[in-house]
């Protein structure tokens, strides 16, 4: 007996579709640690990129640390600061998106239909 590929779906109970986010607590509770977590790497990465740019231009010096030359340390610093900046900015965008999507209905702007 052959069964169609969709015949098994009739026997699996379907869960009801959600119309609201699965989290129903206060909206500031997940936003607070996310904002703190986004602010730290974003600020560290952006300020670090500024320092790397100044070191590349020769305005300030980069200590060589455990690397053979200061140029190697600068190269690793560029890679690290870019990673922190991208991660921090992406997390900030995600927090802002969640913030806008979970606001109460009475705070959502309604389009008026007028051209600006």
C-alpha positions in Angstrom: 0.0 0.0 0.0 1.4 3.3 -1.0 0.6 6.5 0.8 0.9 10.0 -0.5 3.6 12.1 1.0 1.0 14.3 2.8 -1.1 11.5 4.2 0.9 11.4 7.5 -0.2 15.0 8.2 -3.7 13.9 8.9 -2.5 12.0 11.9 -0.2 14.7 13.4 -2.1 17.2 15.6 -1.6 20.7 14.4 -0.9 23.5 16.9 -3.0 26.6 16.6 -1.3 29.6 14.9 -0.1 32.3 17.2 -1.4 35.8 16.7 0.9 37.4 19.3 4.5 36.8 20.3 5.0 33.7 22.5 6.3 35.9 25.3 3.5 37.7 27.2 5.5 39.4 30.0 6.4 43.1 30.2 8.1 44.2 27.0 10.9 46.0 28.8 12.1 42.7 30.4 13.8 41.3 27.3 14.6 44.8 25.9 16.7 45.9 28.9 19.5 43.3 28.7 19.4 43.4 24.9 19.9 47.2 24.9 22.8 46.8 27.4 24.2 43.9 25.4 24.0 45.9 22.1 25.4 49.1 23.5 28.6 47.5 24.8 30.0 45.8 21.6 28.7 48.6 19.4 30.5 51.3 21.3 33.6 49.2 21.8 33.8 48.4 18.1 33.1 51.9 16.8 35.6 53.6 19.1 38.1 50.8 18.4 37.7 51.4 14.7 38.4 55.1 15.2 41.5 54.2 17.2 42.6 51.8 14.4 42.1 54.5 11.8 44.2 56.9 13.8 46.9 54.2 14.2 46.8 53.5 10.5 47.2 57.2 9.7 50.2 57.4 12.0 48.6 59.9 14.5 48.9 57.4 17.4 51.0 54.3 17.8 49.8 50.7 18.3 51.7 48.6 20.8 52.9 45.3 19.4 51.9 43.2 22.4 52.4 39.5 21.7 52.7 40.1 17.9 56.0 40.2 16.1 55.3 43.8 14.8 52.9 46.6 15.5 51.6 46.2 12.0 50.4 42.7 12.8 48.7 44.0 16.0 47.0 46.6 13.9 45.8 44.1 11.4 44.3 41.9 14.1 42.8 45.0 15.8 41.0 46.0 12.5 39.5 42.5 12.2 38.4 42.4 15.9 37.0 46.0 15.9 35.0 45.4 12.7 33.5 42.2 14.1 32.5 44.0 17.4 31.1 47.0 15.5 29.0 44.8 13.1 27.7 42.6 15.9 26.8 45.6 18.1 25.1 47.5 15.3 23.2 44.3 14.1 22.0 43.7 17.7 20.9 47.3 18.1 18.9 47.0 14.9 17.3 43.8 16.1 16.4 45.4 19.5 14.9 48.4 17.7 12.8 46.1 15.5 11.5 44.1 18.5 10.8 47.4 20.2 8.7 48.6 17.3 6.9 45.3 16.7 5.8 44.8 20.3 4.5 48.3 21.1 0.8 48.6 22.2 -1.8 48.9 19.4 -2.7 52.5 20.5 0.9 53.6 19.9 1.2 52.3 16.3 1.1 55.2 13.8 -1.8 55.0 11.4 -1.2 56.1 7.8 -3.5 59.0 6.8 -3.3 58.5 3.1 -2.1 62.0 2.4 0.9 62.4 0.2 3.8 64.4 1.7 
